[in-house]
Amino acid sequence: MKHTKDYLLGEKVIINQPVSGYRAAIDAVLANSCINPANIKPNSKILDMGSGTGAISLCLAHRLKDKSPIITGIELQKDLCKLSNKSAKNNAFDSFLSYINLDIKNIKQELEPNSFDFVITNPPYTAGGMPSPNNSKATAHIEGEINLSKWIETALKMLKPKGKFIIVHRADRLDDIIASLYHKTGDINIIPLISKLGQDAKRVLIIANKGSKAPLTLKKPVIIHQDNGDYTKEIENILRDGDSII
């Protein structure tokens, strides 16, 4: 696969991505920022479910490397999985970060349920419609046999009791996400992502604790851009310096 060498977190992290096909977006970096290194225990196990080119887990590996985490990504597309493992090696993360070419419906064949402290995911955003002519993009963006509800159900099965589930998704799928988390998680924190002040949220970040009974909290919105189109200071600090959104 023809690919480019790109960078994340202010050029601190190398990421290899296909020239034509799925490429990481800001959503992946914002999702990674939901994990605060100050609150992570050493040797925590983290699963990046549907890892794509590895943006979420590569950023986490850089930010958490002093905590000796064990990070695993699973990805359906074989070529993307190969590129992600190449990125892990390029960053010298390969001793604790690895990617498995695996269909989520077969996840229990490779990974142990109830064994991860965190499951973080940026799943396909589209339930149907006209697919991209690029097969890689179509696979990454459109729900297949595993719909959003089943995706979340599978993620929760991989979590330890009290483990944290983190998802970034479209705001108009919030009802489906909450329905999938109902009675299975608590302490649900919803962070609306707003492109500019005064606009509606198009994306949401959601953090939930498996088995918790604590109430849901709607957090203040995070604004991505200033009026002139530049990133806000908060977003710059996340994208360049690896700050936590929480």
matplotlib code that plots the C-alpha trace (Angstrom):
import matplotlib.pyplot as plt

x = [0.0, 1.4, 1.5, 2.8, 4.6, 2.7, 2.8, 0.5, 0.9, 3.1, 5.3, 6.0, 4.3, 4.8, 1.8, 1.9, -1.3, -2.4, -2.1, -5.6, -8.0, -8.8, -6.7, -7.0, -8.9, -9.1, -11.8, -9.2, -6.9, -9.8, -10.9, -7.4, -7.4, -10.3, -7.7, -5.7, -2.3, -2.5, -5.4, -3.8, -2.5, 0.8, 0.3, -3.2, -4.7, -6.2, -8.1, -8.4, -11.4, -11.5, -8.1, -7.9, -4.4, -3.8, -4.1, -5.9, -3.6, -0.4, -1.3, -2.1, 1.2, 3.1, 1.2, 1.1, 4.5, 5.8, 2.9, 4.0, 0.6, -0.4, -2.2, -3.9, -5.6, -7.9, -8.6, -10.5, -8.4, -5.2, -3.3, -4.2, -3.2, 0.3, 0.7, -0.2, 2.3, 4.9, 4.0, 4.3, 7.8, 8.8, 7.9, 9.6, 6.2, 6.2, 7.2, 3.8, 1.6, 0.5, -2.3, -4.2, -6.0, -9.3, -13.0, -14.8, -17.4, -14.5, -12.9, -13.3, -11.1, -8.1, -8.8, -10.1, -13.5, -13.6, -9.9, -9.4, -9.3, -10.2, -11.9, -11.7, -13.3, -14.0, -16.4, -17.9, -20.2, -22.7, -25.4, -26.0, -26.2, -23.9, -20.5, -17.2, -15.8, -12.6, -13.0, -10.9, -12.9, -16.2, -15.2, -14.0, -17.0, -20.0, -21.5, -21.3, -22.6, -21.7, -24.0, -23.4, -25.4, -23.6, -20.2, -20.9, -22.1, -18.9, -16.8, -18.5, -18.0, -14.2, -14.1, -13.4, -16.0, -15.6, -13.6, -14.0, -15.6, -14.8, -16.4, -16.4, -19.4, -21.9, -24.2, -27.3, -26.5, -26.5, -29.9, -28.6, -25.4, -27.2, -29.7, -26.8, -25.2, -28.4, -28.4, -24.8, -22.9, -23.1, -21.2, -21.8, -20.1, -21.2, -18.9, -20.5, -17.9, -18.8, -17.0, -17.6, -19.3, -23.0, -23.2, -24.8, -22.7, -22.0, -19.8, -19.9, -17.3, -18.8, -17.1, -18.9, -18.0, -19.1, -21.3, -21.5, -24.7, -23.7, -25.9, -25.2, -23.5, -23.7, -20.4, -19.9, -19.2, -15.7, -15.3, -12.9, -12.4, -12.2, -14.2, -11.2, -11.0, -7.9, -8.1, -9.0, -6.2, -7.8, -7.8, -4.2, -3.1, -4.7, -3.5, 0.1, 0.9, -1.2, -3.3, -6.3, -9.8, -10.9]
y = [0.0, 3.4, 5.5, 8.8, 9.4, 12.0, 13.4, 13.9, 15.8, 18.5, 16.1, 14.0, 10.9, 9.4, 7.9, 6.0, 6.5, 5.4, 7.9, 7.0, 5.6, 6.1, 8.8, 9.9, 13.1, 15.3, 13.1, 10.4, 12.8, 14.3, 10.8, 9.9, 13.1, 11.7, 9.6, 11.7, 10.2, 11.5, 9.1, 6.0, 3.1, 1.5, -1.5, -0.5, -2.5, -0.4, -1.6, 0.6, -1.0, -0.4, 1.3, 2.4, 3.9, 3.8, 7.5, 7.1, 4.4, 6.0, 9.2, 7.3, 5.4, 8.7, 10.3, 7.2, 5.6, 6.4, 4.3, 1.1, 0.5, -2.5, -1.2, -3.3, -2.1, -4.3, -3.5, -5.2, -3.9, -5.9, -3.1, -0.5, -3.0, -3.4, 0.3, 0.7, -1.8, 0.0, 3.2, 1.6, 0.4, 3.8, 5.4, 2.7, 1.8, -1.8, -3.2, -2.2, -1.3, -3.8, -4.2, -7.3, -7.8, -9.0, -8.8, -7.4, -10.2, -12.7, -10.6, -13.3, -15.7, -13.4, -11.3, -12.1, -10.5, -8.5, -7.9, -4.2, -1.2, 1.1, 0.5, 3.5, 3.7, 5.8, 3.5, 3.9, 7.0, 6.1, 3.5, 3.4, 5.6, 5.9, 4.4, 5.9, 4.4, 3.9, 0.5, 1.4, 4.6, 2.8, 0.1, 2.6, 5.0, 2.7, 0.3, -3.3, -6.5, -5.0, -2.0, 0.7, -1.0, -4.3, -2.4, -0.8, -4.1, -5.8, -3.1, -3.3, -7.1, -6.5, -4.1, -5.0, -4.1, -0.3, 0.0, 3.1, 3.1, 6.1, 6.8, 9.7, 9.8, 11.9, 14.0, 12.8, 9.2, 10.2, 8.5, 5.2, 5.4, 6.2, 3.4, 1.0, 2.1, 2.0, -0.3, -1.4, 1.8, 4.8, 8.1, 8.9, 12.1, 13.7, 16.4, 18.2, 19.2, 22.5, 23.7, 27.4, 29.3, 29.6, 26.4, 23.1, 20.2, 17.8, 15.4, 14.1, 12.5, 10.1, 8.5, 5.9, 3.5, -0.1, -1.1, 2.3, 3.7, 7.4, 9.8, 11.2, 14.5, 16.8, 18.7, 22.2, 22.2, 22.2, 24.7, 23.6, 26.8, 30.5, 32.9, 33.3, 29.5, 28.9, 26.3, 27.5, 27.5, 24.5, 22.5, 23.6, 22.3, 18.9, 18.6, 19.9, 19.2, 16.2, 17.9, 16.1, 17.3, 16.2]
z = [0.0, -1.0, 2.1, 3.6, 6.8, 8.8, 12.3, 15.3, 18.6, 17.3, 15.3, 18.4, 16.9, 13.5, 11.8, 8.4, 6.4, 2.9, 0.1, -1.0, 1.6, 5.3, 7.0, 10.6, 11.5, 14.5, 16.1, 16.9, 18.7, 20.7, 21.7, 23.0, 25.1, 27.2, 29.1, 31.6, 32.3, 35.9, 36.5, 34.9, 37.0, 35.7, 33.4, 32.5, 29.6, 26.8, 23.7, 20.6, 18.8, 15.1, 15.2, 11.6, 11.0, 14.8, 15.6, 18.9, 20.3, 18.9, 20.7, 23.9, 23.6, 23.6, 26.4, 28.6, 27.9, 31.4, 32.9, 31.1, 29.5, 27.4, 24.3, 21.7, 18.5, 16.4, 12.8, 10.1, 7.2, 6.9, 5.1, 7.8, 10.5, 8.8, 8.6, 12.2, 13.4, 11.2, 13.0, 16.4, 15.4, 14.0, 17.3, 19.4, 20.9, 19.7, 23.0, 24.5, 21.5, 18.9, 16.3, 15.4, 12.0, 13.4, 12.7, 15.8, 15.6, 16.2, 19.0, 21.7, 19.6, 20.2, 23.3, 26.7, 27.7, 30.9, 30.8, 29.7, 31.9, 28.9, 25.6, 23.3, 19.8, 16.8, 15.0, 11.5, 11.5, 8.8, 9.0, 5.2, 2.1, -0.9, 0.0, -1.1, -4.3, -2.3, -0.6, 2.4, 3.1, 2.6, 5.1, 7.7, 7.4, 6.9, 9.5, 8.3, 9.9, 13.3, 13.8, 16.4, 19.1, 18.6, 18.4, 21.8, 23.3, 22.2, 23.6, 27.0, 27.1, 26.8, 29.7, 33.3, 35.9, 36.5, 33.3, 31.2, 27.8, 25.5, 22.1, 19.6, 17.3, 15.5, 17.8, 15.9, 17.0, 20.7, 21.4, 20.0, 22.1, 25.3, 24.6, 24.2, 27.4, 29.5, 32.5, 31.6, 32.5, 34.7, 35.3, 31.6, 30.7, 27.4, 25.8, 22.8, 20.2, 18.4, 15.3, 16.2, 19.0, 18.3, 16.2, 17.0, 18.0, 15.2, 17.2, 20.8, 23.1, 25.6, 28.6, 30.7, 33.5, 33.2, 36.1, 37.7, 39.1, 39.1, 37.1, 33.6, 33.2, 30.2, 30.1, 28.7, 25.0, 23.6, 20.8, 18.0, 16.0, 16.6, 14.4, 12.1, 11.5, 13.7, 16.4, 19.9, 22.5, 24.2, 21.0, 20.1, 23.5, 22.8, 19.2, 19.7, 23.4, 24.2, 26.9, 28.3, 27.5, 30.9]

ax = plt.figure().add_subplot(projection="3d")
ax.plot(x, y, z, "-o")
ax.set_aspect("equal")
plt.show()
